[in-house]
Amino acid sequence: MGQSASAPSSSSSRPVTFSDPRDFTSDLPDECLALVFQSLGPADRRSCSLVSRRWLAVEGCCRNRLSLDARASLLEAAPSLFARFDAVSKLALRCGRRSDSIGDEALALIAARCPNLVSLKLRSCRALTDVGMAAVARSCPGLRKLSVGSCCFGAKGIDVVLRGCPLLEDLSIKRLRGLHDLAATAGLVDAAPALRSVCLKDLYNGQCFAPLIAGSPNLKTLKLIRCSGDWDPLLEAMAGKVSGIVELHLERLQVSDTGLIALSARVELEFLHLVKTLECTDAGLAAVAEHCPSLRKLHIDGWKADRIGDEGLSAVARRCTGLQELVLVGVNPSIRSLELVATHCNALERLALCGGDTIGDAEIACIAAKCSSLTKLCIKACPVSDKGIDAFASGCPKLVKVKVKRCARVTPECANRLAASRNGHLSVNLVPPDEGLMEEQGSVAVIEEGASEESNNGGEVAADSAAVDAAPGGEIPTSCRSKSRCTATKMRLGLSAAGRNMVAFAIRRWSHGGNNSGLGPSQA
């Protein structure tokens, strides 16, 4: 009677004070503590691992993604490092260009310690040979993703992984140095039933993988970027064999309408990127539109060669009415084809027009009047003026982000008016012409879906920026790497509901492939 509600309920309990020496987390099962760690970012997880030996052990066993500095000294650190991180399933090994990388012995040791590895990325590991890749194939039969860049082994190293890892789904080969020996490329595996995505970039004699690509019936995505040789025979060979492919990315490649027509007649493409493929014309694009009405994303960089224009775009507008994203770089469409796109493609949400000499106020006003579903727009280096941009004040009711770059006739006052017309619901980014000149030739506009965020679910650490710190017990620290991009100072005008929504588009080098709008990979 008369006892206050805040008084202890029993004599056995005692009030909690800041000086209480008890560790209240000791009552938590390891599984619950691991869930807490999994909700933290990389820096906080590293700090938590230094609290106690128990926290160190729990944090290590629940982390399944690592990115390590792959210098030769990693061989000495690997035993203690992977004794702590014994649940790693996604591993990235990167070495600097001026450093000596790990060799076959270290890779074999790491593979043996990571039998559950499902993803492996190797960057600039120049000391690796086919022997090291064979060790990966033996120890990690469940591997599903392999990405190799700037390494010096040859096609046999890729072949042995394909043979030893039957579940491999994603294969990316960039700047592989050991493909010059034609004799060593004979007898490579010519089929991989589980393979779903292949990316070949900056390869000499990359056509040694053509039988593999044409013989993989479940392939969905193919990206060929700056690879030497004639690639029409591969596209023709794929017709009838790889009927499920939905994404095709061809960049600076020797490929023509012949290959496009042959492949499009037997597949149902949804994503098509044609970047600086000068032998592809309106005829090839029209054939794609005719046979692939489900096309949803189309990116064309015509390099101002006028090989693709009104005829091809008109065919796309008439046949591919579900088009959601259209990027035109160095293409000169007239109001005739743009009006057809605006009229027939009612689902068009993202549009980028860059370097088009024929894209003026009339064309922009047509888009503003008829693209009712448009949400994101980028205009770069086009002869538009305030008159054309002002049309969006009343058009495109769903528009939320606009970027205008290197358009000398568009003034800051126009950008302010446009932003104010939507009561803060429209983000407008105006980049003056002089800032645009700082970028390299070949840069294009790419519409982003939104800011990319690294997920730490499941105890993962972002492979591009995470590192493992030193821990008690003699373990050797690894170095932390983070990617950075140099961007020009941008003039941001207008109003926005939130500051983070001001970034609507990113101008970056067209060197990734993607499904997906993601950031372009850095040069390894």
C-alpha positions as CSV (number, residue, x, y, z in Angstrom):
1,M,0.0,0.0,0.0
2,G,1.3,3.4,-0.9
3,Q,4.2,2.0,-2.8
4,S,5.1,4.1,-5.9
5,A,4.8,2.6,-9.4
6,S,8.5,3.1,-9.9
7,A,9.6,1.0,-6.9
8,P,11.2,-2.4,-7.5
9,S,8.6,-5.2,-7.7
10,S,10.7,-7.6,-5.6
11,S,13.6,-7.5,-3.3
12,S,15.7,-9.6,-5.7
13,S,15.9,-6.8,-8.3
14,R,18.1,-3.8,-8.1
15,P,18.0,-0.5,-9.9
16,V,20.2,-0.1,-13.0
17,T,22.9,2.6,-12.9
18,F,25.5,3.6,-15.4
19,S,28.2,2.2,-13.1
20,D,26.6,-1.2,-13.1
21,P,29.4,-3.7,-14.2
22,R,27.0,-6.3,-15.6
23,D,27.1,-7.0,-19.4
24,F,23.4,-7.1,-20.2
25,T,24.1,-8.5,-23.7
26,S,25.4,-11.7,-22.1
27,D,21.8,-12.8,-21.7
28,L,21.3,-12.5,-25.5
29,P,21.8,-15.6,-27.6
30,D,24.5,-15.3,-30.2
31,E,21.9,-15.4,-32.9
32,C,20.1,-12.3,-31.6
33,L,23.4,-10.4,-31.2
34,A,24.2,-11.3,-34.8
35,L,20.9,-9.8,-36.0
36,V,21.8,-6.6,-34.2
37,F,25.2,-6.5,-36.0
38,Q,23.6,-7.2,-39.3
39,S,21.5,-4.0,-39.0
40,L,24.7,-1.9,-38.6
41,G,26.9,-0.3,-41.2
42,P,30.5,-1.4,-41.8
43,A,32.1,1.2,-39.6
44,D,29.8,0.5,-36.6
45,R,30.4,-3.3,-37.0
46,R,34.1,-2.8,-36.9
47,S,33.8,-0.8,-33.7
48,C,31.5,-3.4,-32.2
49,S,34.0,-6.2,-32.9
50,L,36.5,-4.5,-30.6
51,V,34.2,-4.4,-27.6
52,S,34.8,-8.0,-26.4
53,R,36.1,-11.4,-27.5
54,R,32.5,-12.6,-27.7
55,W,31.4,-9.7,-29.9
56,L,34.5,-10.2,-32.0
57,A,33.6,-13.9,-32.6
58,V,29.9,-13.3,-33.3
59,E,30.6,-10.4,-35.7
60,G,33.1,-12.5,-37.6
61,C,30.9,-15.6,-38.0
62,C,27.9,-13.6,-39.2
63,R,29.7,-11.6,-41.9
64,N,29.5,-13.2,-45.3
65,R,30.9,-10.5,-47.6
66,L,34.5,-9.3,-47.7
67,S,36.6,-7.0,-49.9
68,L,40.4,-7.5,-49.4
69,D,43.5,-5.8,-50.6
70,A,45.0,-8.6,-52.6
71,R,48.7,-7.8,-52.3
72,A,51.2,-10.6,-51.9
73,S,51.3,-10.1,-48.1
74,L,47.8,-11.4,-47.9
75,L,49.2,-14.9,-48.0
76,E,50.5,-14.5,-44.5
77,A,47.3,-13.0,-43.2
78,A,44.9,-15.3,-44.8
79,P,44.9,-18.2,-42.2
80,S,44.1,-16.0,-39.2
81,L,41.8,-13.7,-41.2
82,F,39.6,-16.6,-42.5
83,A,39.7,-18.3,-39.2
84,R,37.6,-15.4,-37.9
85,F,35.5,-14.9,-41.0
86,D,34.6,-18.5,-41.7
87,A,31.1,-17.8,-43.2
88,V,32.3,-15.7,-46.2
89,S,30.2,-16.4,-49.3
90,K,31.0,-13.3,-51.4
91,L,34.6,-12.3,-51.8
92,A,36.4,-9.5,-53.7
93,L,40.1,-9.5,-54.1
94,R,41.6,-6.3,-55.5
95,C,45.2,-5.3,-56.0
96,G,46.7,-1.9,-56.9
97,R,48.3,-1.6,-60.3
98,R,51.7,-0.9,-58.9
99,S,51.7,-3.7,-56.2
100,D,52.6,-7.3,-56.4
101,S,49.4,-9.3,-56.2
102,I,48.6,-12.6,-54.5
103,G,49.6,-15.8,-56.4
104,D,48.2,-19.2,-56.9
105,E,49.2,-20.4,-53.4
106,A,47.2,-17.7,-51.6
107,L,44.2,-18.1,-53.8
108,A,44.2,-21.9,-53.2
109,L,44.4,-21.3,-49.5
110,I,41.6,-18.8,-49.5
111,A,39.4,-21.0,-51.7
112,A,39.9,-23.9,-49.3
113,R,38.9,-21.7,-46.4
114,C,35.7,-20.6,-48.2
115,P,34.0,-23.7,-49.5
116,N,30.6,-22.0,-49.5
117,L,31.8,-19.2,-51.8
118,V,29.1,-18.2,-54.3
119,S,30.6,-14.9,-55.6
120,L,34.3,-14.2,-56.5
121,K,35.7,-11.0,-57.9
122,L,39.3,-10.7,-59.0
123,R,40.8,-7.3,-60.0
124,S,44.4,-6.7,-61.1
125,C,45.6,-10.0,-59.6
126,R,48.3,-10.3,-62.2
127,A,50.3,-13.1,-60.5
128,L,47.4,-15.6,-60.7
129,T,47.6,-18.4,-63.3
130,D,45.3,-21.1,-64.5
131,V,46.6,-23.2,-61.6
132,G,45.0,-20.8,-59.1
133,M,41.7,-20.9,-60.9
134,A,41.7,-24.7,-60.9
135,A,42.0,-24.5,-57.1
136,V,38.9,-22.3,-57.0
137,A,37.0,-24.8,-59.1
138,R,38.0,-27.7,-56.8
139,S,37.2,-26.0,-53.5
140,C,34.2,-23.9,-54.5
141,P,31.9,-26.1,-56.6
142,G,28.9,-23.9,-55.6
143,L,30.2,-20.7,-57.2
144,R,27.5,-18.8,-59.0
145,K,29.2,-15.5,-59.9
146,L,32.7,-15.0,-61.3
147,S,34.1,-11.5,-62.2
148,V,37.6,-11.2,-63.6
149,G,39.3,-8.0,-64.5
150,S,42.9,-7.1,-65.5
151,C,44.3,-10.5,-64.7
152,C,47.0,-12.3,-66.8
153,F,45.8,-15.9,-66.9
154,G,44.2,-17.2,-70.1
155,A,41.0,-18.9,-71.3
156,K,41.9,-22.1,-69.6
157,G,41.5,-20.5,-66.2
158,I,37.9,-19.5,-67.1
159,D,37.3,-22.9,-68.7
160,V,38.4,-24.9,-65.6
161,V,35.9,-22.9,-63.4
162,L,33.1,-23.4,-65.9
163,R,33.7,-27.1,-65.8
164,G,34.2,-27.4,-62.0
165,C,31.3,-25.0,-61.0
166,P,28.2,-26.3,-62.8
167,L,26.0,-23.7,-61.0
168,L,27.8,-20.7,-62.4
169,E,25.2,-18.1,-63.5
170,D,27.0,-14.8,-63.9
171,L,30.3,-14.5,-65.8
172,S,32.1,-11.2,-66.3
173,I,35.5,-11.1,-68.1
174,K,37.2,-7.7,-68.5
175,R,40.7,-7.0,-69.8
176,L,41.9,-10.5,-69.5
177,R,45.5,-10.5,-70.8
178,G,46.1,-14.1,-71.6
179,L,43.9,-14.6,-74.6
180,H,46.5,-13.9,-77.3
181,D,47.6,-17.6,-77.4
182,L,45.2,-19.1,-80.0
183,A,46.4,-22.6,-79.3
184,A,45.4,-22.3,-75.6
185,T,41.9,-21.3,-76.5
186,A,41.1,-24.6,-78.3
187,G,38.8,-27.1,-76.8
188,L,37.0,-24.7,-74.4
189,V,33.7,-25.7,-72.9
190,D,31.0,-25.0,-75.4
191,A,27.9,-25.0,-73.2
192,A,26.9,-24.0,-69.7
193,P,23.3,-24.8,-68.9
194,A,23.2,-22.6,-65.7
195,L,24.8,-19.5,-67.3
196,R,22.4,-16.6,-67.3
197,S,24.6,-13.5,-67.8
198,V,27.8,-12.9,-69.7
199,C,29.8,-9.7,-70.0
200,L,32.9,-9.4,-72.2
201,K,34.8,-6.1,-72.1
202,D,38.0,-4.9,-73.7
203,L,39.1,-8.3,-74.9
204,Y,41.4,-9.3,-77.7
205,N,40.3,-12.7,-79.2
206,G,37.2,-12.6,-77.0
207,Q,35.5,-14.6,-79.7
208,C,37.0,-17.8,-78.2
209,F,34.0,-17.6,-75.8
210,A,31.5,-17.5,-78.7
211,P,30.8,-21.2,-78.6
212,L,30.1,-20.9,-74.9
213,I,27.7,-18.0,-75.4
214,A,25.9,-19.7,-78.3
215,G,25.6,-23.0,-76.4
216,S,24.1,-21.6,-73.2
217,P,20.4,-22.1,-73.6
218,N,19.4,-20.2,-70.5
219,L,21.3,-17.0,-71.2
220,K,19.3,-13.9,-70.4
221,T,21.8,-11.0,-70.6
222,L,24.7,-10.5,-73.0
223,K,27.1,-7.5,-72.9
224,L,29.8,-7.1,-75.5
225,I,31.9,-4.0,-75.0
226,R,34.9,-2.9,-77.0
227,C,35.9,-6.4,-78.1
228,S,37.8,-6.9,-81.3
229,G,36.6,-8.9,-84.3
230,D,33.4,-9.4,-86.2
231,W,30.5,-10.4,-83.9
232,D,27.7,-10.9,-86.5
233,P,28.5,-14.7,-86.6
234,L,27.9,-15.0,-82.9
235,L,24.5,-13.2,-83.0
236,E,23.5,-15.4,-86.0
237,A,24.6,-18.6,-84.1
238,M,22.6,-17.6,-81.1
239,A,19.4,-17.4,-83.1
240,G,17.4,-20.5,-82.4
241,K,19.7,-21.7,-79.6
242,V,19.5,-18.9,-77.0
243,S,15.8,-18.0,-77.3
244,G,15.4,-16.6,-73.8
245,I,17.8,-13.7,-74.1
246,V,16.1,-10.4,-73.0
247,E,19.0,-7.9,-72.6
248,L,21.6,-7.1,-75.3
249,H,24.3,-4.5,-74.9
250,L,26.6,-3.8,-77.9
251,E,29.2,-1.0,-77.5
252,R,31.9,0.0,-79.9
253,L,31.7,-3.3,-81.6
254,Q,32.0,-4.6,-85.2
255,V,28.4,-5.7,-85.6
256,S,25.8,-4.8,-88.3
257,D,22.2,-5.1,-89.2
258,T,22.8,-8.7,-90.3
259,G,23.4,-9.8,-86.7
260,L,20.6,-7.7,-85.2
261,I,18.1,-9.0,-87.7
262,A,19.1,-12.6,-87.3
263,L,18.9,-12.5,-83.5
264,S,15.8,-10.4,-83.1
265,A,13.8,-12.7,-85.3
266,R,14.2,-15.5,-82.7
267,V,14.2,-13.8,-79.4
268,E,12.0,-11.3,-77.4
269,L,14.3,-8.5,-76.3
270,E,13.3,-6.2,-73.5
271,F,16.5,-4.1,-73.1
272,L,18.7,-3.0,-76.0
273,H,21.8,-0.8,-75.9
274,L,23.4,0.2,-79.2
275,V,26.5,2.4,-78.4
276,K,28.7,3.6,-81.2
277,T,27.9,0.6,-83.5
278,L,28.3,2.4,-86.8
279,E,27.2,-0.5,-89.0
280,C,23.8,-0.7,-87.3
281,T,21.2,1.4,-89.1
282,D,17.5,2.1,-89.2
283,A,16.9,-1.2,-90.9
284,G,18.3,-3.2,-88.0
285,L,16.4,-1.1,-85.4
286,A,13.2,-1.6,-87.4
287,A,13.7,-5.3,-87.4
288,V,14.1,-5.3,-83.6
289,A,10.9,-3.3,-83.3
290,E,9.1,-5.7,-85.6
291,H,10.1,-8.9,-83.7
292,C,10.4,-7.5,-80.2
293,P,7.3,-5.6,-79.3
294,S,8.0,-6.1,-75.6
295,L,11.0,-3.8,-75.7
296,R,11.0,-1.7,-72.5
297,K,14.4,0.1,-72.5
298,L,16.2,1.4,-75.6
299,H,19.6,3.2,-75.4
300,I,21.1,4.4,-78.7
301,D,24.4,6.3,-79.1
302,G,24.6,7.1,-82.8
303,W,27.9,9.0,-82.6
304,K,26.3,11.6,-84.9
305,A,26.8,9.3,-87.8
306,D,23.1,9.6,-88.9
307,R,22.8,5.9,-89.4
308,I,19.8,5.7,-87.1
309,G,17.1,8.4,-87.2
310,D,13.5,8.9,-87.9
311,E,12.8,5.6,-89.7
312,G,14.1,3.4,-86.9
313,L,12.5,5.5,-84.1
314,S,9.2,5.6,-85.9
315,A,9.2,1.8,-86.2
316,V,9.9,1.5,-82.4
317,A,7.1,4.0,-81.6
318,R,4.5,2.0,-83.7
319,R,5.5,-1.4,-82.5
320,C,7.0,-1.1,-79.0
321,T,4.1,0.8,-77.2
322,G,5.3,-0.4,-73.8
323,L,8.6,1.4,-74.0
324,Q,9.5,2.8,-70.6
325,E,12.9,4.3,-71.0
326,L,14.5,5.9,-74.1
327,V,18.0,7.4,-74.3
328,L,19.1,9.0,-77.5
329,V,22.7,10.3,-77.8
330,G,24.2,11.7,-81.0
331,V,20.9,11.0,-82.8
332,N,19.1,13.6,-84.9
333,P,15.4,12.7,-84.8
334,S,12.8,15.2,-86.1
335,I,9.5,16.1,-84.6
336,R,7.9,13.4,-86.8
337,S,9.4,10.5,-85.0
338,L,9.4,12.2,-81.6
339,E,5.7,12.9,-81.9
340,L,5.1,9.2,-82.7
341,V,7.0,8.2,-79.7
342,A,5.1,10.6,-77.5
343,T,1.8,9.5,-78.9
344,H,2.1,5.7,-79.0
345,C,4.5,5.0,-76.1
346,N,2.1,6.0,-73.3
347,A,4.2,4.2,-70.7
348,L,7.4,6.2,-71.3
349,E,8.7,7.3,-67.9
350,R,12.4,8.2,-68.5
351,L,13.7,10.2,-71.5
352,A,17.2,11.5,-72.3
353,L,18.1,13.5,-75.4
354,C,21.7,14.3,-75.7
355,G,23.7,16.0,-78.5
356,G,20.8,16.1,-81.0
357,D,21.2,18.9,-83.4
358,T,17.6,18.7,-84.5
359,I,16.0,18.7,-81.1
360,G,14.7,22.2,-80.6
361,D,11.8,24.0,-78.9
362,A,9.1,22.4,-81.1
363,E,10.3,18.9,-80.4
364,I,10.5,19.6,-76.6
365,A,7.1,21.2,-76.6
366,C,5.6,18.1,-78.3
367,I,7.1,15.9,-75.6
368,A,5.7,18.2,-72.9
369,A,2.3,18.1,-74.4
370,K,2.0,14.3,-75.1
371,C,4.2,12.3,-72.7
372,S,1.7,12.1,-69.8
373,S,3.6,9.4,-67.9
374,L,7.1,11.0,-68.1
375,T,8.7,11.3,-64.7
376,K,12.4,12.0,-65.5
377,L,13.9,14.1,-68.3
378,C,17.5,14.9,-69.3
379,I,18.4,17.3,-72.1
380,K,22.0,17.8,-72.9
381,A,23.7,19.9,-75.6
382,C,20.6,20.4,-77.7
383,P,19.5,23.7,-79.3
384,V,16.6,24.3,-76.9
385,S,15.7,27.6,-75.3
386,D,13.6,28.9,-72.5
387,K,10.5,28.7,-74.7
388,G,10.8,24.9,-74.9
389,I,11.6,24.3,-71.3
390,D,8.7,26.5,-70.2
391,A,6.3,24.1,-71.8
392,F,6.9,21.6,-68.9
393,A,5.3,24.0,-66.5
394,S,1.9,22.8,-67.7
395,G,2.8,19.5,-69.4
396,C,3.9,16.1,-68.2
397,P,1.9,16.1,-64.9
398,K,4.0,13.3,-63.4
399,L,7.3,14.9,-64.0
400,V,9.5,15.0,-60.9
401,K,13.1,15.5,-62.1
402,V,14.6,17.6,-64.9
403,K,18.2,18.1,-65.9
404,V,19.3,20.5,-68.5
405,K,23.0,20.6,-69.4
406,R,25.1,22.5,-71.9
407,C,22.1,24.2,-73.4
408,A,23.3,27.7,-73.9
409,R,19.9,29.2,-74.6
410,V,18.3,28.0,-71.3
411,T,18.6,30.6,-68.6
412,P,18.6,30.2,-64.8
413,E,15.5,32.3,-64.6
414,C,13.7,29.7,-66.7
415,A,14.8,26.9,-64.4
416,N,13.6,28.9,-61.4
417,R,10.2,29.4,-63.1
418,L,9.8,25.7,-63.9
419,A,10.7,24.6,-60.4
420,A,8.3,27.1,-58.8
421,S,5.5,26.0,-61.1
422,R,5.1,22.7,-59.3
423,N,5.0,24.1,-55.7
424,G,8.2,22.3,-54.8
425,H,7.4,18.9,-56.3
426,L,9.7,19.3,-59.3
427,S,13.5,19.1,-59.0
428,V,15.3,21.2,-61.7
429,N,19.1,20.9,-62.2
430,L,20.7,23.3,-64.7
431,V,24.4,22.9,-65.6
432,P,25.9,25.7,-67.5
433,P,27.8,25.1,-70.8
434,D,31.2,25.9,-69.5
435,E,31.0,23.2,-66.8
436,G,29.9,20.6,-69.3
437,L,33.1,21.1,-71.3
438,M,35.2,19.7,-68.4
439,E,33.9,16.2,-69.1
440,E,35.6,13.8,-71.5
441,Q,34.4,13.1,-74.9
442,G,32.1,10.1,-75.0
443,S,30.2,10.8,-71.8
444,V,26.5,10.4,-72.1
445,A,23.5,11.0,-69.9
446,V,22.1,8.1,-68.1
447,I,18.8,8.3,-66.2
448,E,19.1,6.9,-62.7
449,E,16.3,5.2,-60.9
450,G,17.5,6.6,-57.6
451,A,20.5,6.8,-55.2
452,S,22.2,3.4,-54.9
453,E,22.5,2.2,-51.4
454,E,24.6,-0.7,-50.2
455,S,22.6,-3.3,-48.2
456,N,24.0,-4.9,-45.1
457,N,21.3,-7.5,-44.8
458,G,22.6,-10.9,-43.8
459,G,25.8,-9.5,-42.4
460,E,27.1,-8.4,-45.7
461,V,29.6,-5.6,-46.2
462,A,29.7,-3.6,-49.4
463,A,32.4,-5.2,-51.5
464,D,33.3,-1.9,-53.1
465,S,34.1,0.0,-50.0
466,A,34.3,-2.4,-47.0
467,A,37.4,-3.6,-45.3
468,V,38.3,-5.8,-42.3
469,D,40.1,-4.1,-39.4
470,A,42.7,-5.6,-37.1
471,A,41.3,-7.7,-34.3
472,P,42.8,-9.1,-31.1
473,G,44.5,-12.4,-31.5
474,G,47.2,-11.4,-34.0
475,E,45.0,-10.9,-37.0
476,I,46.4,-8.6,-39.7
477,P,44.4,-5.7,-40.9
478,T,43.4,-5.2,-44.5
479,S,43.3,-1.9,-46.2
480,C,40.1,0.0,-46.7
481,R,39.1,0.9,-50.3
482,S,36.5,3.2,-51.4
483,K,35.5,4.4,-54.9
484,S,35.1,8.0,-55.6
485,R,34.0,9.9,-58.6
486,C,35.1,13.3,-59.6
487,T,32.1,15.4,-60.5
488,A,31.9,19.0,-61.8
489,T,30.4,21.6,-59.5
490,K,26.8,21.9,-60.4
491,M,24.5,24.8,-60.3
492,R,21.3,23.6,-58.7
493,L,18.3,25.9,-59.2
494,G,14.7,25.6,-58.2
495,L,12.8,24.2,-55.3
496,S,12.7,20.7,-54.0
497,A,10.6,18.9,-51.4
498,A,13.8,17.4,-50.0
499,G,17.4,18.2,-50.6
500,R,18.3,14.7,-51.4
501,N,15.9,14.7,-54.3
502,M,17.8,17.4,-56.1
503,V,20.0,14.9,-58.0
504,A,18.0,13.7,-60.9
505,F,20.4,12.4,-63.3
506,A,24.1,11.5,-63.5
507,I,26.4,12.1,-66.5
508,R,28.9,9.4,-66.6
509,R,31.0,7.3,-69.0
510,W,29.0,4.7,-70.9
511,S,31.1,1.7,-70.0
512,H,28.8,-0.5,-67.9
513,G,26.2,-2.4,-68.9
514,G,23.3,-2.8,-66.8
515,N,20.4,-3.7,-66.4
516,N,19.8,-1.8,-64.7
517,S,20.9,1.8,-64.1
518,G,23.7,1.4,-61.9
519,L,26.9,3.3,-61.5
520,G,29.6,2.5,-64.1
521,P,32.4,0.3,-62.8
522,S,35.7,1.9,-62.2
523,Q,38.7,0.9,-64.3
524,A,40.4,-2.0,-62.5
